Amino acid sequence: MRSDAIKIDHFDQFIARQEFSKWRDQLLKQALYNIRPERHGDLPRWQAALDRLPALTTDRKSYDVSKISIGAATEISSALKIQLKASLMELHPWRKGPYQLFGLHIDSEWRSDWKWDRLAKHLPDITGHNVLDVGCGNGYHCWRMLGFGANYVLGIDPSIKFLIQHHAINRYARETQFDFLPLASEHLPEDLAYFDTVFSMGVIYHRRTPQNHLAELRNAMVAKGTLVLETLIVDEAPNGLLVPASRYAQMNNVWFIPTVSKLIEELAKADFINIRCVDINETSMSEQRSTSWMTFHSLENFLNPNDPTKTLEGYPRPKRAIVIANKS
Ligand SMILES: C[S@@+](CC[C@H](N)C(=O)[O-])C[C@H]1O[C@@H](n2cnc3c(N)ncnc32)[C@H](O)[C@@H]1O
C-alpha cells in the first residue's frame, strides 16, 4: 500500500491558515497519524473512487437548503452522471445528508436536515462567526452553518470514511471557508480559545468521560462563545444517567445517556451559563432509515419489533435533546 494513500494536499488549505499556525504542526501530525494507511485497509479503494470522480466545475452551490446542492443537472452528461454515481457509491454507506450533486440525489440514512431545522430556529445569529463542528460526520451540518452565515467552519471527525466523503463533495464545491480534519475532540489544543460557536452533536455519549468532552469544547471557545450540544437523552434514570450494560440500539460505544436535568447539571459543573434545552425529539423511522445509499440495517432493525417504544436491548427508544449554553 502506498504511504501517501491519503493525499496530504487535502490539508493544504488548513495548513495555509495563519490563525492556526501556533498549533498547525501538532494538529497535522495527529491528523496524519489518525489516517495512517495501515489502519484503513479500504483506503486505496476509497482514494481510487475519489480519483475516478468526473472532472466537473460549477458555480452553482446552495448550502441553505435541505439538500446541499452543488452543480445543476444541466451541467452534466448522462454518461458522466453514471460515472459520478458509481464513484460516490464506492463510498457507501452515506449516513449523513441529503446532498444533490449535479442533480444526483444522495439519499442518506439520516435526514440530517431535520436535525438542522429543529436547531436552526433556536440558534443565535452566527453571521461572521468562526465555527467548530466536533464530530461533524461527513460535514453535512458544516455546509448548513456556512449557509447560515458563518465566516469559517472547521469540522473535525476521527472517521476517515467521513473525511473521504467530505472530499468527494468538496471536489465540486471547492469551498475555501470550510476545512475538515480527521481529529477527535481529545486532539484539540487546550489553549485554542478561537471559535465563536462550537457544535457537538451526537458525540458526548460516545465519550467515557463527559466532563472531559465539555472541557475540550469549552477550551475551543472564545469567552461568552456559544455551545450547541445535541445528545441522546432519557426521560428518567437512577441518578439521571442510563448506563447501558453493553449495546444501546445495537451501538457498542454508548457509555451513558443522561436525562435533560442531569445534562444541564453537568454543563453548569463545567462552567457554562445561560443553559437552555431548546428541543426534545424522539427519532422516527422516517428520520433514520435504510436507503439505496445506506443499505445496512437502520433504526427499525434496532427497535423491539413487538414493542417499538424499546430498543432491542430493552431500553427506551432513541430520543434526543438540543441544549444551547454560553462559556462563562
Ligand atoms: C452520531 S454521529 C453524529 C454526526 C453529526 N454531528 C450529526 O449530528 O449528524 C457521531 C460522530 O462523532 C464522531 N466521534 C466519535 N467520537 C468522537 C470524538 N471523541 N471526537 C470527535 N468526534 C467523535 C463519530 O466518528 C461520528 O461521526
The ligand as an SDF file (V2000), in Angstrom:
LIG
                    3D

 27 29  0  0  0  0  0  0  0  0999 V2000
  -23.8530   10.1540   15.7630 C   0  0  0  0  0  0  0  0  0  0  0  0
  -22.5980   10.8020   14.7220 S   0  0  0  0  0  0  0  0  0  0  0  0
  -23.1260   12.4820   14.6350 C   0  0  0  0  0  0  0  0  0  0  0  0
  -22.6840   13.1900   13.3810 C   0  0  0  0  0  0  0  0  0  0  0  0
  -23.2170   14.6170   13.2460 C   0  0  0  0  0  0  0  0  0  0  0  0
  -22.6330   15.5010   14.2450 N   0  0  0  0  0  0  0  0  0  0  0  0
  -24.7120   14.6560   13.3410 C   0  0  0  0  0  0  0  0  0  0  0  0
  -25.2220   15.2110   14.3170 O   0  0  0  0  0  0  0  0  0  0  0  0
  -25.3750   14.1310   12.4550 O   0  0  0  0  0  0  0  0  0  0  0  0
  -21.2230   10.8760   15.8540 C   0  0  0  0  0  0  0  0  0  0  0  0
  -19.9240   11.2940   15.2020 C   0  0  0  0  0  0  0  0  0  0  0  0
  -18.9750   11.5840   16.2250 O   0  0  0  0  0  0  0  0  0  0  0  0
  -17.7260   11.1030   15.8140 C   0  0  0  0  0  0  0  0  0  0  0  0
  -16.9350   10.9340   17.0410 N   0  0  0  0  0  0  0  0  0  0  0  0
  -16.8890    9.8740   17.8840 C   0  0  0  0  0  0  0  0  0  0  0  0
  -16.0460   10.1220   18.8990 N   0  0  0  0  0  0  0  0  0  0  0  0
  -15.5620   11.3740   18.7000 C   0  0  0  0  0  0  0  0  0  0  0  0
  -14.6510   12.1980   19.4110 C   0  0  0  0  0  0  0  0  0  0  0  0
  -14.0650   11.7840   20.5150 N   0  0  0  0  0  0  0  0  0  0  0  0
  -14.3780   13.4300   18.9200 N   0  0  0  0  0  0  0  0  0  0  0  0
  -14.9850   13.8620   17.7890 C   0  0  0  0  0  0  0  0  0  0  0  0
  -15.8540   13.1240   17.0770 N   0  0  0  0  0  0  0  0  0  0  0  0
  -16.1370   11.8900   17.5290 C   0  0  0  0  0  0  0  0  0  0  0  0
  -18.0210    9.8420   15.0530 C   0  0  0  0  0  0  0  0  0  0  0  0
  -16.9770    9.4900   14.1600 O   0  0  0  0  0  0  0  0  0  0  0  0
  -19.3050   10.2070   14.3350 C   0  0  0  0  0  0  0  0  0  0  0  0
  -19.0730   10.7350   13.0660 O   0  0  0  0  0  0  0  0  0  0  0  0
  1  2  1  0
  2  3  1  0
  2 10  1  0
  3  4  1  0
  4  5  1  0
  5  6  1  0
  5  7  1  0
  7  8  2  0
  7  9  1  0
 10 11  1  0
 11 12  1  0
 11 26  1  0
 12 13  1  0
 13 14  1  0
 13 24  1  0
 14 15  1  0
 14 23  1  0
 15 16  2  0
 16 17  1  0
 17 18  1  0
 17 23  2  0
 18 19  1  0
 18 20  2  0
 20 21  1  0
 21 22  2  0
 22 23  1  0
 24 25  1  0
 24 26  1  0
 26 27  1  0
M  CHG  2   2   1   9  -1
M  END
$$$$
